[in-house]
Amino acid sequence: MADVPRGSEPKPGKFAVAISDEVRLAMTRHRVSGSQLAVLAGKSQSYISKRLRNESSFTANDLEVICLALDEDLLALVIRAARTVRGS
């Protein structure tokens, strides 16, 4: 990753943005705020907020914990995000 300065993360790509969009939609469906999701996921509010604003990407581990916390199907969430990217 030559275009990424040392010590910083790459900007989230289209798929990562679609994933965070799906997480936000799931939060809306379950009426869960960012601070509530942070508690449920065992993360800081800042950590969750940074990813919901697409400043960083969620990890696979994050998605697993979030989907369990929100009672969402992980595979379905990823497929919806992939279809969004594919359709754009």
Protein Blocks (a to p, Z undefined) as FASTA:
>chain_A
ZZbcghiacdddfklmmmmmmmmmmmmmnopafklmmmmnopafklmmmmmnopaccdfk
lmmmmmmmnopafklmmmmmmmmmmmZZ
